């Protein structure tokens, strides 16, 4: 009887070990490697905003946010200028049938890579995943594509479509790579967000600020494996 009990205990331990291993593997596949979890088909884009060969899209986020502007003096009066400290948006994303959010804002790059400018700017466009806490920082590459000039950027009068290169990243909880594996981000299908048509023309308007709503699709790319 003791031998049977001992055998039963050994079987229980083996089962628990297998269960823990399966759960750990599920977590790794679910949060550690987004690129292996799904395929994303971005639209065809102009060469100026197409990531280099060897990169493929693994995630898309649908953004709702605001673009900030500040009224600054010019030689003829004043004009609206993009306020670099005020891009703010929430991206809705889905992975493995699980919905989550990516917050887009401006912050200092605390873990720059070799593509980061030197010196680092005051703040860089930032994306943080609510799924695992992973973070990336990026810089916009030029030239952008004017809205209304391509099927991937069809809405005339909206903010331009962009290609951004990652200049820093940070892994998520428990070392999850999450979005930190990103190499490039495309901002496509923009709608809204352009500077106001009025309110900034005279010297007395200098210092005014405006937040203009916009929507866009952000495609995240990683190196192919």
N, C-alpha and C positions, 0 to 999 in steps of 0.2 A: 504494500500500500504506500509505503514511504517512497518507493521508487516511482510509482505512478504519479504521486503528487509532485515529485521532483521533475519528472518529465513534463507534466502539465505546466509547472512554473517556467521551465525553459522555453516551452512553446509560447507562453504568454509574453515573455521577454523578447523573443524573436519577433513576434507580431508587433509589439510596441515599437521596436527598433525600425521595422519596415514602415510602420505608419508615420513615425517621426521623419524618416527619410523622404517618404512620399510628400508629406506636407512641406518640407523644406524645399524639395524640388519644385513643387507647385508654386511656392512663393518666388523662387528664382525666375521661373518661366513667366510668372505673372507680372513681376515688377522689375526684375533685373535686366531684361533685355527686350525692350519694346520692339526693336527691329525684327526679332525673330517671331514676334507674336502676330503681326499682321502686315499686309501689303497695302500701300496707299498709291493711288494713281493720280498724280497731279496733272493739271492741264499742260498742254504744250505752251512754252513761253518763249519770248524773244531771247536771243543769245545773251544779251546784256544782263538778264536776270535768271539765267539757267545755271544751276550748280555745275561744277566741273564733272567730267566723266569719272565714274567710280563711286559716285554718291547716289543714294536712292532714298526716296521718301518713305518714312515709317510711321508718321503720325500727322494728323491735321487737326488744327484747332480753329473753331469758328468764334471770332472775337467781336465783342461789343464793348466800346470804350469811348474815350474822348481824346482829342488832340489839343494841346494847349498852345496859345499864342500870346505874345506880349507886344504892345505898341511901342515901337522905338523910333527915334528921330532919324530923318533922312535929310539930304541936301535940299529937298523941296517941301519938307513938312514932316510927315511921319508915315509909317506903314507897319502892317502886321508882320511879325517874325515868329517862326516856330520857337516856342518856349521849350528848350531842351530838357527842362526838369519836370515836364508835365505830360508825358505819354502815360495813359492809364487804361488798362483793358482787362477783361476777363475772357479767357478762351475756354469754350466748352469742347471737350474731347471725349473720345470713347475708345476703350481698349479692352479686348476680351470680354465684351458685353458689359463692361463696367464704365459708368460715366464718372468723369472727374474734371477738375478745372486746372487751368494754368494761368497764373497771374502775371500780367505784363506791366512793367513799371521801369523806373530808372533807379539805378543804385551803383555804388562803387564796385568795380571788379576786384574781388578779394582773392581770386586764384587765376591770374592771367596765364595764357599760353603763349607760344612764340609768335602768334599773329597779332597779339595785343600791341597797340601803339605805345610808344615811349616818348614822353611821359604819358601815363594813363589819364584819360579825361576825368573831369569831376564826377561824372556818372555815365553809365552805359546802358543801353536797352537790355532789360533783364526779363527772363521767364523762369518762374518757379512752379513746379508741379505739386499739386495737392496730393497726388497719389503716393509719392514717396519723399517729397522734399528736395528732389534734385533740382539744380539751378544751372542756367547758362547765361552768359553775357555775350553781346554781339556788337559788331559795327556794320553800318550800311556801306555797301560797295556802290560805286558809281559806274555808269549813269543809271538813274532810275528809269522806269517806263511810265510815260504820261498816261493818266487814266483816259479811257475812250480811244486809245490807239491800238488795242489788241484785244482779242477775245478773252484772254486771261485777266484783263484789266479793263472791263467794258464800260464803266460808268463815268461819263464825261463830267469833269468838274470835281471829282473826288481826289483825295490824296493819292500820290503816285504809288505804283507797285515797285517793290524793292527786292533785292537779294542782300542778305546779311550774312557775314561770316562770323563764326564763333571765335571769341577772343579770350574766353575763360569759362570754366565749368566747375561744378562741385557735385559729387555723388550724393545720392539720397540716403535714407535710413538703412542701416545694416549693409552699407556699401552698394546698394542698388544703383546701377548706372542710370536708369530712367532716361530723362531727356539730356543728361550730361554727356551722352554719346553723340549728340548732335554736332554736325560740322557746318551746316548752312541752314538758313531759314528763308523761305520766300514769303513775302506779303503780297497776296493776290486778291482779285475780286473786291477791291476797295470800294466803299460807298460812303460819301460824306467826308467830314474831317478837314475840308479846305478852310483857309482863312476867311473870316467874315468879309462881306463886300463893303461894309460901312463901319464907322466908329473909330477909324484911325487914319486921319488925314492931316490934322493940324497939330502944331506943337502942344496945344492944350490937351491933346489926347494921349500924349506920351505917358507910359506907365500903366495904361489900361491893360487888362488881361481878359482872355476869352477861352472858354472850353467848348469845343465843337464836337458833337457826337459823330462817331464813325463805326462802320463794321468792316470786317475783312476776314479772309481766310489765311491762316499761317500754316505753311507746310514745313515740317521738320525733316531734315535729311541726315543720314549717317553713312559712313563708308560701307560699301557692299562687302559681304562676307562670303 
